[in-house]
Amino acid sequence: MAKRTRGDGGTPATVALTAAGIAFTTHPYAHDPAAASYGREAADALGVEPGRVFKTLLVEAEKGLAVGIVPVDRQLDLKALATALGVKRVQMADPVMAERVTGYVVGGISPIGQKRRLPTVLDDSVEAYETVLVSGGRRGFDIELRPADLLTATGATYAPIAR
């Protein structure tokens, strides 16, 4: 996998990965504003199995906001995420708040390069793949990297949080 530079995407995610010396590959694609699922759209457009494409979801917990990262062909298990975070319960964050806190737009929220680092849990199914794809910081732009590098870049932990 070739290391990319700011000129290959220019999002906070690519800048953060480049600064950290983490290798990644950019995957731009034509975004369809009518797409029902941003993650499924990315998998289809890039010809990648949906289990290898991960979506970034923000939740509200009693301790503040947190991030769950799960495959696009599965759903976030809120109870499992709450357990992984060590809280009683979580609920999906308001999309406007998610955009404000991360600096990204819904459908393009990357787990990497957010305005501030939030507690993050990555579904453990990620370990089955040599590389995975996540949003690169805008709709129609994904980043491919190794799961261990995604873990490093986000400060995440692994847990079974998808159903």
LINUR-V972657 format. One record per residue. RES is the residue in one small letter. SS is DSSP state (H for helix, E for strand, - for the rest). D_LAST is the distance of its C-alpha to the last C-alpha in whole Angstrom. Layout:
BEGIN
res ss d_last
RES SS D_LAST
RES SS D_LAST
END
This chain:
BEGIN
res ss d_last
m - 30
a - 33
k - 33
r - 33
t - 35
r H 35
g H 37
d H 34
g - 32
g - 33
t - 30
p H 30
a H 27
t H 29
v H 32
a H 30
l H 29
t H 33
a H 34
a H 32
g - 33
i - 29
a - 30
f - 27
t E 28
t E 28
h E 27
p E 28
y - 27
a - 29
h - 27
d - 27
p - 27
a - 26
a - 22
a - 20
s - 17
y H 18
g H 16
r H 16
e H 20
a H 20
a H 19
d H 21
a H 24
l H 24
g - 23
v - 20
e - 17
p H 14
g H 12
r H 15
v E 15
f E 13
k E 14
t E 15
l E 14
l E 17
v E 16
e E 19
a E 20
e - 23
k - 24
g E 23
l E 21
a E 18
v E 16
g E 12
i E 12
v E 9
p E 10
v - 11
d - 9
r - 6
q - 5
l E 6
d - 6
l H 10
k H 11
a H 9
l H 11
a H 14
t H 14
a H 14
l H 17
g - 19
v - 19
k - 19
r - 17
v E 16
q E 16
m E 16
a - 19
d - 22
p H 22
v H 25
m H 25
a H 22
e H 25
r H 28
v H 26
t H 25
g - 28
y - 26
v - 25
v - 22
g - 20
g - 22
i - 21
s - 21
p - 20
i - 23
g - 26
q - 26
k - 29
r - 28
r - 25
l - 22
p E 20
t E 17
v E 14
l E 13
d E 10
d H 11
s H 11
v H 13
e H 16
a H 16
y - 18
e - 21
t - 21
v E 18
l E 19
v E 18
s E 20
g E 24
g E 25
r E 26
r - 25
g - 25
f E 25
d E 23
i E 24
e E 23
l E 23
r - 22
p H 19
a H 22
d H 24
l H 21
l H 20
t H 24
a H 24
t H 22
g - 23
a - 19
t E 17
y E 15
a E 12
p - 8
i - 7
a E 4
r - 0
END
